Amino acid sequence: MHLDEVLHRLGDWGRYELIFFILLSIAGTWLPAWQIFGVIFVGDSYIDQECKLPANDSQENYQTDGTCKLLFQNETVIDDCPYGVDYKPSYPDENSAVTEYGLVCDRAFLAETSQSIFFAGVLVGAYVGGQLSDVIGRKPVFIGSLIGEAIFGILVAVSWDYVSFIIFWFFVGMFENGINIVMYVLLLELFAPDKRSVAGAIDNVFWGVGVTLLAPIAYFLKGWRLFTVIISLPCLLAIPLWFFVVESPRWLLSRDRKDDAVAVLRKIEKFNKVELPEGALDNLTVHENSTIKVKSVNFLHVFKKPRLLLNSFVMFYAWLVNSMVYYGLSLSSSFLVGDKYVNFFLLGLVEIPAYIVITFTMIYWGRRPTMILFLSVASVFCFITAFLPAQTESGRDLGPFIIASAMIGKLGITASFGAAFLYGTEIFPTSIRNVGFGLASLSGRIGGIIAPLLFILADVYKPAPLLIFGISCGIAAVLSIFLPETLNRPLPETLQQANDLYKTPPINFKQDVNDNDAKKDTVFMSNKEI
């Protein structure tokens, strides 16, 4: 019997699947979301500062203009604050690694660099996590990444200088992606094709809730060291998950570990209090034809499949743009007008309706139109936000309009990124799915590395970052037209199936498999049978 039919007969959203889903979604979205967006507050470079005046000296000799310059007797300019820096945070108890390690004036570039180093760690984690989970399994990599995240998060909090800070932060970024992408694949591989849209979209809503929850945490813990400890320690609470979470039966079958896959399915069967038909697991397979043997492949084999190669490169670029703009707009919470905590809360809050909307668009429209539409929305509103002045010539404050425009742009890129997450798991075959998805995520992390650095351009031309975001989204929307639709298609198991995905018809089930009586008569229809 085909695995997808077995999963249907087990109940789709049975007791085990529901508890599994909730636990994994919280551990795999809230905890990494707090780390990846914690960079906004830990490495905030938009705290006002000005040069200190020399002690015991009259201000008649030295003056400061609120920058990294001193004026001596109103004529001679002295750069880079030779007597130190006075910081002027929005709140009296607010500080960050930027203020503690003096990443201002001639060292200001180190603030954006530290954020990019964090995302470089995320990039490494995308590849290493993907490779390891395809070799040793999804479950050990997921749990191991949670433990690593807790350890290095605490080490960041006790770092003693800039070098130790960025080294530990790099590993926090690396383990963050090991949690997130591996959890997402593990989660979706436990559901049949017609349930993956709902599962993926609801998991994204959990991510949005996690992002939103970070705003009050950051507001009440404005000291960056305590803040880092508080968002890192909960990762250790996920250790007991080892005794409940099962390994992906789809991955086990792809590794010829049929007995282990059967044991997993029997565990779910017992927990859900259902009974599979006699002999249902005797010829368990993930292939249309049980005689198919999966050859050992790696990602280089993709270059022999032209359509799959095209799909891969389009997906990689889409991920790069989605990540760059998504994190770029999030980082702009300090850059935009108004209170950064309120801005971040609003930009996080808008993610929840974005993920709810794509729950329906991905089910009824499909993955491709969803991504094209919302990339276009993000593109348009990035341009609008870039050119809106802070106030009109008559003095009318346009700050609320700028925030509203940025929120709509964030909604668009969040929805597009959510679609890309699900899309990225569906265009690659099982044999290289985590590697392919890891490479897509790696491309996204390159975008994450670029995002903080783009804000350096704002010192030259303020709208530059948002203009780059808008142009990039527009290009990605056009290229996404070439991707195959994957709505209700079976997950490809071989390279050839993935290459031919654009002409694969959707799966049909003769009856409602959620009906107990219908389950007895449900027939899985493979591509060849349709």
Salt bridges, closest charged atoms under 4 A:
ASP4 OD2 - HIS2 ND1 3.86
ASP4 OD1 - ARG250 NH2 2.75
GLU5 OE2 - ARG9 NH2 2.96
ASP12 OD2 - HIS8 ND1 2.85
ASP12 OD2 - LYS195 NZ 3.60
ASP44 OD2 - LYS340 NZ 2.24
GLU50 OE2 - LYS88 NZ 2.91
GLU94 OE2 - LYS340 NZ 2.59
GLU100 OE2 - ARG225 NH2 2.51
ASP134 OD1 - ARG138 NH1 2.60
GLU189 OE2 - ARG138 NH2 2.82
GLU189 OE2 - ARG433 NH1 3.34
ASP194 OD1 - HIS8 NE2 3.03
ASP194 OD2 - LYS195 NZ 2.94
ASP260 OD2 - ARG257 NE 2.89
GLU269 OE1 - ARG266 NH1 2.90
GLU351 OE2 - LYS410 NZ 2.94
GLU426 OE2 - ARG196 NE 3.14
GLU426 OE2 - ARG367 NH2 2.71
GLU493 OE2 - ARG250 NH1 3.69
